[in-house]
Amino acid sequence: MITFDQMLDSVERILEHLKSVVELESMIGHAKENLDDFSDMLEYAHQREFKNTEEALAYIDKILLPRLQGIIDALESGTTDPIRRLMAATEHTQRLLTNLELVTGESADDIAP
């Protein structure tokens, strides 16, 4: 049987984990800005008249690839913890739901929205 204090504690824990949504929104916004900038860099490379293949490859190797890798690294490092916390919120919510189903005697499918 779940007590009110236990339920309150669970909800507070879930709420704390859900704060990571704001972090993800921010990270996605930054990633979009970075990808827009990268798109402009690709457009510039497309419009620029390189003298030869080596010059084009040098632009790709020195400018485009490091920029793209930076975007990838930022996404990986900026989303790992928020996603981990959202997964924890999902687990806590499932446990709370199971406990509440025991109290009500009904499954979540049977409970009206």
PASEBA-1860 file (N, C-alpha, C; in nm, 3 decimals):
! residues 113
1> MITFDQML> 0.086/-0.117/0.000/0.000/0.000/0.000/0.090/0.123/0.000 ~ 0.054/0.221/-0.077/0.131/0.344/-0.087/0.068/0.449/0.003 ~ 0.152/0.521/0.074/0.103/0.628/0.160/0.102/0.759/0.082 ~ 0.032/0.856/0.137/0.027/0.986/0.074/0.167/1.047/0.065 ~ 0.246/1.033/0.172/0.383/1.086/0.172/0.469/1.021/0.065 ~ 0.453/0.890/0.047/0.528/0.821/-0.058/0.486/0.869/-0.197 ~ 0.356/0.890/-0.215/0.306/0.938/-0.342/0.358/1.078/-0.370 ~ 0.354/1.163/-0.270/0.405/1.299/-0.285/0.554/1.298/-0.318
9> DSVERILE> 0.630/1.214/-0.251/0.773/1.201/-0.279/0.796/1.156/-0.423 ~ 0.718/1.060/-0.469/0.731/1.012/-0.607/0.700/1.121/-0.708 ~ 0.595/1.194/-0.684/0.558/1.302/-0.776/0.665/1.411/-0.778 ~ 0.720/1.444/-0.662/0.827/1.544/-0.656/0.950/1.496/-0.732 ~ 0.984/1.369/-0.720/1.099/1.312/-0.791/1.076/1.317/-0.942 ~ 0.955/1.282/-0.984/0.921/1.286/-1.126/0.930/1.429/-1.178 ~ 0.876/1.524/-1.103/0.880/1.664/-1.143/1.024/1.713/-1.159 ~ 1.110/1.672/-1.067/1.252/1.711/-1.074/1.315/1.657/-1.202
17> HLKSVVEL> 1.285/1.533/-1.234/1.340/1.474/-1.357/1.284/1.543/-1.481 ~ 1.159/1.583/-1.477/1.097/1.645/-1.595/1.151/1.785/-1.624 ~ 1.222/1.843/-1.530/1.285/1.973/-1.556/1.387/1.963/-1.670 ~ 1.432/1.844/-1.700/1.528/1.825/-1.808/1.467/1.855/-1.944 ~ 1.335/1.863/-1.953/1.271/1.899/-2.079/1.317/2.038/-2.122 ~ 1.329/2.129/-2.029/1.375/2.265/-2.060/1.517/2.261/-2.115 ~ 1.601/2.177/-2.054/1.739/2.163/-2.103/1.740/2.109/-2.246 ~ 1.655/2.011/-2.273/1.649/1.954/-2.407/1.598/2.056/-2.508
25> ESMIGHAK> 1.497/2.133/-2.469/1.447/2.238/-2.559/1.557/2.336/-2.594 ~ 1.634/2.377/-2.495/1.744/2.470/-2.517/1.849/2.407/-2.609 ~ 1.884/2.283/-2.581/1.985/2.214/-2.662/1.939/2.199/-2.806 ~ 1.813/2.166/-2.825/1.759/2.152/-2.960/1.759/2.287/-3.031 ~ 1.728/2.394/-2.959/1.734/2.528/-3.017/1.875/2.564/-3.063 ~ 1.974/2.535/-2.979/2.113/2.562/-3.015/2.156/2.476/-3.134 ~ 2.114/2.351/-3.134/2.150/2.262/-3.244/2.089/2.312/-3.375 ~ 1.966/2.360/-3.369/1.902/2.415/-3.489/1.979/2.536/-3.540
33> ENLDDFSD> 2.019/2.624/-3.449/2.098/2.740/-3.490/2.230/2.697/-3.553 ~ 2.296/2.599/-3.491/2.422/2.549/-3.545/2.403/2.484/-3.681 ~ 2.294/2.409/-3.698/2.268/2.346/-3.826/2.231/2.448/-3.933 ~ 2.159/2.553/-3.894/2.130/2.662/-3.989/2.260/2.728/-4.035 ~ 2.350/2.751/-3.940/2.480/2.809/-3.973/2.559/2.715/-4.064 ~ 2.555/2.587/-4.034/2.625/2.488/-4.117/2.565/2.485/-4.257 ~ 2.435/2.496/-4.267/2.369/2.501/-4.397/2.418/2.622/-4.478 ~ 2.433/2.735/-4.411/2.487/2.855/-4.478/2.630/2.830/-4.527
41> MLEYAHQR> 2.707/2.758/-4.445/2.845/2.727/-4.484/2.847/2.635/-4.606 ~ 2.754/2.541/-4.611/2.744/2.453/-4.728/2.702/2.531/-4.853 ~ 2.609/2.622/-4.834/2.564/2.705/-4.946/2.679/2.791/-4.998 ~ 2.757/2.848/-4.905/2.874/2.927/-4.942/2.972/2.841/-5.022 ~ 2.994/2.719/-4.975/3.086/2.629/-5.045/3.034/2.594/-5.184 ~ 2.904/2.583/-5.195/2.843/2.551/-5.325/2.856/2.667/-5.422 ~ 2.842/2.789/-5.371/2.846/2.908/-5.458/2.988/2.954/-5.487 ~ 3.078/2.922/-5.398/3.216/2.965/-5.415/3.279/2.889/-5.532
49> EFKNTEEA> 3.355/2.960/-5.605/3.423/2.897/-5.718/3.564/2.860/-5.675 ~ 3.580/2.734/-5.638/3.711/2.686/-5.599/3.798/2.674/-5.723 ~ 3.926/2.700/-5.704/4.020/2.695/-5.818/4.042/2.552/-5.865 ~ 4.038/2.459/-5.769/4.060/2.319/-5.803/4.001/2.230/-5.695 ~ 4.009/2.102/-5.718/3.954/2.004/-5.624/4.023/2.010/-5.489 ~ 4.153/2.031/-5.490/4.228/2.036/-5.365/4.180/2.150/-5.276 ~ 4.149/2.264/-5.337/4.100/2.378/-5.259/3.964/2.346/-5.198 ~ 3.878/2.280/-5.273/3.746/2.241/-5.222/3.760/2.140/-5.108
57> LAYIDKIL> 3.848/2.044/-5.127/3.870/1.944/-5.023/3.930/2.006/-4.897 ~ 4.017/2.103/-4.916/4.076/2.172/-4.800/3.967/2.245/-4.722 ~ 3.872/2.310/-4.791/3.761/2.378/-4.724/3.677/2.277/-4.646 ~ 3.650/2.163/-4.707/3.572/2.058/-4.640/3.645/2.009/-4.517 ~ 3.775/1.977/-4.534/3.852/1.919/-4.424/3.879/2.017/-4.310 ~ 3.904/2.143/-4.343/3.943/2.241/-4.240/3.826/2.318/-4.181 ~ 3.719/2.332/-4.257/3.607/2.415/-4.211/3.481/2.330/-4.184 ~ 3.435/2.259/-4.284/3.306/2.191/-4.272/3.309/2.071/-4.177
65> LPRLQGII> 3.404/1.983/-4.193/3.407/1.864/-4.108/3.425/1.896/-3.959 ~ 3.517/1.986/-3.922/3.527/2.020/-3.779/3.399/2.083/-3.724 ~ 3.334/2.165/-3.806/3.209/2.229/-3.762/3.100/2.123/-3.740 ~ 3.089/2.031/-3.833/2.989/1.925/-3.821/3.019/1.837/-3.699 ~ 3.144/1.804/-3.678/3.181/1.722/-3.561/3.150/1.797/-3.432 ~ 3.168/1.928/-3.431/3.133/2.009/-3.314/2.985/2.003/-3.284 ~ 2.903/2.008/-3.388/2.758/1.999/-3.371/2.721/1.862/-3.313 ~ 2.781/1.758/-3.368/2.754/1.622/-3.320/2.796/1.607/-3.173
73> DALESGTT> 2.916/1.653/-3.141/2.965/1.644/-3.003/2.876/1.720/-2.906 ~ 2.833/1.840/-2.947/2.746/1.920/-2.861/2.612/1.850/-2.836 ~ 2.557/1.789/-2.940/2.431/1.717/-2.923/2.449/1.597/-2.830 ~ 2.557/1.524/-2.848/2.580/1.407/-2.763/2.597/1.447/-2.617 ~ 2.680/1.547/-2.593/2.707/1.586/-2.455/2.590/1.661/-2.392 ~ 2.515/1.734/-2.471/2.406/1.814/-2.417/2.275/1.740/-2.398 ~ 2.262/1.623/-2.456/2.135/1.551/-2.445/2.143/1.426/-2.359 ~ 2.262/1.377/-2.331/2.276/1.252/-2.257/2.211/1.259/-2.119
81> DPIRRLMA> 2.246/1.357/-2.038/2.190/1.367/-1.903/2.040/1.396/-1.902 ~ 1.991/1.493/-1.983/1.847/1.515/-1.983/1.767/1.391/-2.026 ~ 1.816/1.319/-2.124/1.744/1.199/-2.168/1.748/1.093/-2.058 ~ 1.860/1.080/-1.990/1.871/0.985/-1.878/1.768/1.021/-1.770 ~ 1.754/1.150/-1.740/1.657/1.192/-1.638/1.513/1.170/-1.684 ~ 1.486/1.190/-1.812/1.351/1.163/-1.863/1.319/1.014/-1.857 ~ 1.418/0.931/-1.883/1.396/0.787/-1.870/1.369/0.751/-1.723 ~ 1.440/0.815/-1.631/1.416/0.792/-1.489/1.275/0.837/-1.451
89> ATEHTQRL> 1.229/0.949/-1.507/1.093/0.997/-1.480/0.991/0.895/-1.530 ~ 1.018/0.836/-1.644/0.929/0.734/-1.698/0.922/0.614/-1.603 ~ 1.037/0.570/-1.554/1.040/0.457/-1.461/0.967/0.489/-1.331 ~ 0.991/0.609/-1.276/0.924/0.650/-1.152/0.772/0.658/-1.174 ~ 0.732/0.710/-1.289/0.590/0.722/-1.317/0.526/0.584/-1.328 ~ 0.593/0.492/-1.392/0.539/0.356/-1.404/0.524/0.291/-1.266 ~ 0.624/0.308/-1.179/0.615/0.252/-1.044/0.500/0.316/-0.966 ~ 0.488/0.448/-0.978/0.379/0.518/-0.909/0.244/0.470/-0.961
97> LTNLELVT> 0.233/0.455/-1.091/0.108/0.408/-1.151/0.073/0.268/-1.100 ~ 0.172/0.182/-1.093/0.149/0.047/-1.042/0.100/0.052/-0.897 ~ 0.163/0.135/-0.815/0.120/0.149/-0.675/-0.022/0.205/-0.666 ~ -0.053/0.302/-0.748/-0.187/0.361/-0.745/-0.292/0.262/-0.795 ~ -0.255/0.177/-0.890/-0.348/0.074/-0.937/-0.381/-0.023/-0.824 ~ -0.281/-0.051/-0.740/-0.306/-0.140/-0.625/-0.405/-0.076/-0.529 ~ -0.395/0.056/-0.512/-0.485/0.127/-0.420/-0.627/0.130/-0.475 ~ -0.640/0.160/-0.605/-0.773/0.174/-0.664/-0.835/0.042/-0.704
105> GESADDIA> -0.749/-0.059/-0.723/-0.800/-0.187/-0.767/-0.832/-0.191/-0.915 ~ -0.790/-0.089/-0.988/-0.815/-0.083/-1.132/-0.683/-0.061/-1.204 ~ -0.679/-0.099/-1.330/-0.560/-0.070/-1.409/-0.576/0.069/-1.469 ~ -0.466/0.125/-1.517/-0.470/0.259/-1.576/-0.562/0.264/-1.697 ~ -0.578/0.151/-1.766/-0.667/0.146/-1.882/-0.814/0.161/-1.841 ~ -0.843/0.119/-1.719/-0.982/0.124/-1.670/-1.017/0.260/-1.609 ~ -0.917/0.341/-1.577/-0.940/0.470/-1.512/-0.972/0.574/-1.618 ~ -1.084/0.643/-1.601/-1.126/0.743/-1.699/-1.032/0.863/-1.695
113> P> -1.004/0.924/-1.813/-0.916/1.042/-1.817/-0.979/1.163/-1.754
END
